Amino acid sequence: MNQIDWRLKRFDELDINELYDALKLRVDVFVVEQTCYYPELDNLDRDPNTLHLLAYQQDKLIAYLRILPNGTSYTDYPAIGRVVIEHSARGTGLGHRLMKRALTACQSHFPNLGVKISAQEHLESFYNHHGFLRCSDMYLEDGIPHISMVKSQLE
């Protein structure tokens, strides 16, 4: 795999092309590919403490996620969400690299806290690999089976 340019930025640090690339990738995968019609633009991207992790390869965004501060989605936990890999980059291990970087960012920006996610149920073992444990029954989120998962306090 070619060199990846990793970028971790707050909303007001994103340039217009990075913002466009992130929103386009999210819509392409979550709305179009997964045929899940939901309000993608939820204003949480703009929170001054939300972090956006972008992975570029040869000037193309190939992976993205956002980290929401505690008190946004969950009272006691920051949350990782909108985890997305561009179709051509799937199956390369990029998702694991993306999660490792996200957890490092959580540790740095939200020390002494765990992390909570709302994961698509079929990805449970992927998140188990990163220390997340299921903490809910299955529920439907935008018509897709999801589960809540928590990774206890980061070290």
Residue frames as qw, qx, qy, qz and C-alpha x, y, z in Angstrom:
[[0.000, 0.890, 0.457, 0.000, 0.00, 0.00, 0.00],
 [0.374, 0.576, -0.033, 0.726, 1.30, 3.45, -0.90],
 [0.245, -0.029, -0.466, 0.849, 2.17, 6.01, 1.76],
 [0.207, -0.749, -0.610, -0.152, -0.79, 7.36, 3.70],
 [0.097, 0.346, -0.176, 0.916, -1.09, 11.00, 4.72],
 [0.360, -0.559, -0.723, 0.187, -2.86, 10.97, 8.11],
 [0.010, -0.401, 0.046, -0.915, -4.56, 14.18, 9.25],
 [0.324, -0.555, -0.714, 0.277, -6.24, 14.82, 12.60],
 [0.069, 0.231, 0.050, 0.969, -8.09, 18.12, 12.73],
 [0.162, 0.483, 0.604, -0.613, -10.84, 20.01, 14.45],
 [0.423, 0.708, 0.563, 0.052, -13.71, 21.27, 12.28],
 [0.115, 0.972, 0.004, -0.203, -12.36, 24.80, 12.00],
 [0.334, -0.600, 0.602, 0.407, -8.97, 23.42, 10.89],
 [0.631, 0.293, 0.681, 0.228, -10.38, 21.46, 7.95],
 [0.044, 0.307, -0.350, -0.884, -9.89, 23.16, 4.63],
 [0.647, 0.311, 0.063, -0.694, -12.81, 23.26, 2.21],
 [0.610, 0.338, -0.657, -0.287, -11.50, 20.33, 0.14],
 [0.127, 0.120, -0.927, 0.331, -10.98, 18.10, 3.20],
 [0.432, 0.188, 0.522, -0.711, -14.50, 18.89, 4.40],
 [0.684, 0.366, -0.238, -0.585, -15.95, 18.15, 0.96],
 [0.450, 0.307, -0.836, -0.070, -13.96, 14.90, 0.69],
 [0.076, -0.028, 0.870, -0.486, -15.11, 13.70, 4.13],
 [0.545, 0.281, 0.357, -0.705, -18.76, 14.50, 3.52],
 [0.640, 0.399, -0.449, -0.479, -18.67, 12.94, 0.05],
 [0.310, 0.219, -0.922, 0.075, -17.10, 9.70, 1.32],
 [0.241, 0.098, 0.758, -0.598, -19.61, 9.48, 4.16],
 [0.627, 0.369, 0.124, -0.675, -22.57, 10.06, 1.84],
 [0.527, 0.400, -0.663, -0.349, -21.20, 7.72, -0.85],
 [0.267, 0.102, -0.944, 0.166, -20.92, 4.85, 1.64],
 [0.124, 0.191, 0.768, -0.598, -23.56, 5.40, 4.31],
 [0.486, 0.439, 0.226, -0.721, -26.35, 6.91, 2.23],
 [0.598, 0.475, -0.414, -0.495, -25.79, 5.59, -1.31],
 [0.359, 0.288, -0.887, -0.031, -23.96, 2.24, -0.90],
 [0.025, -0.111, -0.905, 0.410, -25.83, 1.19, 2.24],
 [0.245, -0.469, -0.559, -0.638, -29.09, 2.80, 1.02],
 [0.379, -0.525, -0.611, 0.456, -29.58, 4.33, 4.44],
 [0.062, 0.651, 0.226, 0.722, -31.43, 7.62, 4.25],
 [0.528, -0.664, -0.398, 0.349, -30.77, 9.63, 7.38],
 [0.044, 0.995, -0.031, 0.090, -29.65, 13.16, 8.31],
 [0.823, 0.159, -0.165, 0.519, -25.91, 12.78, 7.67],
 [0.219, 0.444, -0.203, 0.845, -25.24, 16.41, 8.59],
 [0.556, -0.600, -0.574, 0.021, -26.08, 16.42, 12.30],
 [0.102, -0.913, 0.116, -0.377, -24.14, 19.48, 13.51],
 [0.823, -0.534, 0.121, 0.154, -21.87, 17.28, 15.66],
 [0.761, 0.334, 0.047, 0.554, -19.02, 17.76, 13.19],
 [0.139, 0.782, -0.015, 0.607, -18.89, 21.42, 14.22],
 [0.681, -0.723, -0.100, 0.064, -18.42, 20.88, 17.95],
 [0.126, 0.897, -0.407, 0.122, -15.16, 22.66, 18.81],
 [0.430, -0.528, 0.726, -0.091, -13.81, 19.48, 20.44],
 [0.917, 0.278, 0.266, -0.101, -14.83, 17.02, 17.71],
 [0.247, -0.565, 0.654, 0.438, -11.81, 15.54, 15.96],
 [0.822, 0.508, 0.005, -0.259, -11.78, 14.44, 12.32],
 [0.511, -0.424, 0.681, 0.309, -9.29, 11.75, 11.31],
 [0.709, 0.643, -0.049, -0.287, -8.64, 11.59, 7.58],
 [0.641, -0.282, 0.610, 0.372, -6.40, 9.22, 5.62],
 [0.535, 0.758, -0.129, -0.350, -5.30, 10.36, 2.18],
 [0.682, -0.154, 0.589, 0.405, -3.44, 8.34, -0.39],
 [0.334, 0.147, 0.532, 0.764, -2.24, 10.05, -3.54],
 [0.148, 0.018, 0.002, -0.989, -4.51, 13.03, -2.79],
 [0.566, -0.279, -0.555, -0.542, -7.62, 10.82, -2.46],
 [0.474, -0.364, 0.519, -0.612, -9.47, 10.38, 0.83],
 [0.552, 0.077, -0.809, -0.185, -9.55, 6.64, 1.50],
 [0.503, -0.402, -0.730, 0.229, -10.62, 6.53, 5.16],
 [0.145, -0.496, 0.107, -0.850, -12.29, 8.77, 7.71],
 [0.465, -0.536, -0.695, 0.120, -13.80, 8.81, 11.18],
 [0.109, -0.685, 0.113, -0.711, -14.76, 11.37, 13.75],
 [0.452, -0.205, -0.710, 0.500, -14.25, 11.45, 17.49],
 [0.297, -0.736, -0.248, -0.556, -16.95, 13.19, 19.50],
 [0.064, 0.381, -0.615, 0.687, -16.10, 14.56, 22.96],
 [0.221, -0.366, -0.858, 0.284, -17.73, 13.10, 26.06],
 [0.120, 0.491, 0.394, -0.768, -20.98, 14.87, 26.76],
 [0.312, 0.286, -0.431, -0.797, -21.93, 14.86, 23.07],
 [0.644, -0.029, -0.650, -0.403, -23.24, 11.36, 22.30],
 [0.748, -0.341, -0.553, 0.139, -22.53, 9.82, 25.70],
 [0.387, -0.907, 0.009, -0.167, -22.27, 11.55, 29.06],
 [0.643, -0.666, 0.357, 0.126, -19.18, 9.76, 30.33],
 [0.728, -0.052, 0.533, 0.428, -17.43, 8.71, 27.13],
 [0.209, 0.546, -0.415, -0.697, -16.04, 10.20, 23.97],
 [0.803, 0.318, 0.478, -0.164, -17.39, 8.40, 20.92],
 [0.146, -0.312, 0.689, 0.637, -15.85, 7.20, 17.68],
 [0.586, 0.519, 0.558, -0.276, -18.23, 7.27, 14.75],
 [0.561, 0.774, -0.068, -0.285, -18.72, 7.67, 11.03],
 [0.465, -0.441, 0.703, 0.310, -15.96, 5.09, 10.52],
 [0.758, 0.595, 0.160, -0.216, -15.67, 4.66, 6.77],
 [0.458, -0.351, 0.636, 0.512, -13.23, 3.11, 4.31],
 [0.480, 0.536, -0.304, -0.625, -13.39, 3.87, 0.60],
 [0.948, 0.158, 0.118, -0.251, -14.47, 0.79, -1.35],
 [0.749, 0.539, -0.359, 0.142, -11.13, 0.18, -3.14],
 [0.097, 0.597, -0.641, 0.473, -9.19, 0.35, 0.15],
 [0.803, -0.335, 0.236, -0.432, -11.24, -2.26, 2.02],
 [0.999, 0.004, -0.003, 0.037, -9.61, -5.55, 2.99],
 [0.566, 0.610, -0.334, 0.444, -6.14, -3.99, 3.22],
 [0.612, -0.310, -0.484, 0.543, -5.94, -3.64, 7.00],
 [0.108, 0.421, 0.010, 0.901, -6.56, 0.09, 6.73],
 [0.551, -0.642, -0.298, -0.443, -9.55, -0.11, 9.09],
 [0.799, -0.427, -0.281, 0.317, -7.33, -1.48, 11.86],
 [0.489, 0.105, -0.075, 0.863, -4.74, 1.24, 11.28],
 [0.167, -0.570, -0.212, -0.776, -7.50, 3.86, 11.35],
 [0.690, -0.631, -0.305, -0.180, -8.85, 2.55, 14.68],
 [0.741, -0.229, -0.239, 0.584, -5.39, 2.43, 16.26],
 [0.255, 0.274, 0.011, 0.927, -4.84, 6.06, 15.33],
 [0.400, -0.618, -0.291, -0.611, -8.29, 6.99, 16.62],
 [0.769, -0.541, -0.326, 0.099, -7.67, 5.32, 19.98],
 [0.593, -0.047, -0.151, 0.790, -4.31, 7.08, 20.28],
 [0.012, -0.442, -0.138, -0.886, -6.06, 10.40, 19.58],
 [0.606, -0.634, -0.354, -0.325, -8.72, 9.59, 22.21],
 [0.763, -0.362, -0.301, 0.444, -6.02, 8.85, 24.77],
 [0.419, 0.106, -0.031, 0.901, -4.25, 12.11, 23.97],
 [0.143, -0.377, -0.182, -0.897, -7.30, 14.40, 23.80],
 [0.692, -0.461, -0.099, -0.546, -9.60, 12.68, 26.32],
 [0.318, 0.327, -0.824, 0.335, -7.23, 11.11, 28.88],
 [0.127, -0.042, 0.820, -0.557, -8.47, 8.78, 31.62],
 [0.672, 0.240, 0.213, -0.667, -11.70, 7.99, 29.77],
 [0.539, 0.119, 0.813, 0.186, -12.89, 4.95, 27.91],
 [0.226, 0.212, -0.447, -0.839, -14.56, 5.14, 24.50],
 [0.530, 0.328, 0.713, -0.322, -18.07, 4.16, 23.48],
 [0.125, 0.190, -0.618, -0.752, -19.33, 3.36, 20.00],
 [0.739, 0.327, 0.366, -0.462, -22.53, 2.44, 18.23],
 [0.110, -0.382, 0.811, 0.430, -21.28, -0.30, 15.90],
 [0.749, 0.181, -0.363, -0.524, -22.96, -2.11, 13.08],
 [0.841, -0.325, 0.362, -0.237, -23.58, -5.53, 14.59],
 [0.945, 0.305, -0.019, 0.118, -21.73, -7.45, 11.87],
 [0.422, 0.688, -0.381, 0.451, -18.54, -5.57, 12.82],
 [0.702, -0.684, 0.091, -0.177, -18.50, -6.72, 16.45],
 [0.916, -0.161, 0.081, 0.359, -15.39, -8.91, 16.05],
 [0.483, 0.603, -0.024, 0.634, -13.54, -6.08, 14.28],
 [0.221, -0.787, 0.156, -0.555, -14.11, -3.82, 17.28],
 [0.890, -0.454, 0.032, 0.012, -13.40, -6.67, 19.75],
 [0.812, 0.254, -0.079, 0.519, -9.93, -6.78, 18.18],
 [0.215, 0.567, -0.157, 0.779, -9.44, -3.20, 19.45],
 [0.187, -0.023, -0.706, 0.682, -10.63, -3.92, 22.98],
 [0.465, -0.136, -0.006, -0.875, -14.30, -2.98, 22.63],
 [0.022, 0.156, 0.971, -0.181, -16.88, -5.13, 24.40],
 [0.283, -0.456, -0.602, -0.592, -20.56, -5.33, 23.60],
 [0.024, -0.103, -0.629, 0.770, -22.73, -3.61, 26.21],
 [0.524, 0.236, 0.174, -0.799, -26.21, -3.72, 24.68],
 [0.630, 0.327, 0.704, -0.002, -28.66, -5.89, 22.85],
 [0.285, 0.199, 0.563, 0.750, -29.05, -5.34, 19.13],
 [0.216, 0.707, 0.394, -0.545, -31.07, -2.27, 18.17],
 [0.529, 0.569, 0.448, 0.443, -31.95, -0.75, 14.83],
 [0.152, -0.672, 0.029, 0.725, -30.31, 2.52, 13.94],
 [0.349, 0.554, -0.330, -0.680, -31.55, 3.91, 10.65],
 [0.896, 0.247, -0.075, -0.361, -32.80, 0.42, 9.79],
 [0.619, 0.444, -0.624, 0.174, -29.40, -1.26, 10.32],
 [0.837, -0.475, -0.263, 0.068, -28.68, -3.64, 13.25],
 [0.205, 0.693, -0.428, 0.543, -26.32, -1.95, 15.71],
 [0.750, -0.466, -0.408, 0.232, -24.88, -2.65, 19.16],
 [0.169, -0.931, 0.245, -0.210, -23.32, -0.40, 21.78],
 [0.879, 0.037, -0.269, 0.391, -19.71, -1.24, 22.62],
 [0.290, -0.936, 0.179, -0.086, -17.32, 0.16, 25.22],
 [0.721, 0.279, -0.405, 0.489, -13.57, 0.13, 25.54],
 [0.567, -0.753, -0.252, 0.217, -12.69, 0.75, 29.16],
 [0.175, -0.940, 0.169, 0.239, -10.28, 3.47, 30.23],
 [0.739, 0.607, -0.198, 0.217, -7.43, 3.85, 27.80],
 [0.768, -0.507, 0.058, 0.388, -3.90, 3.26, 29.01]]
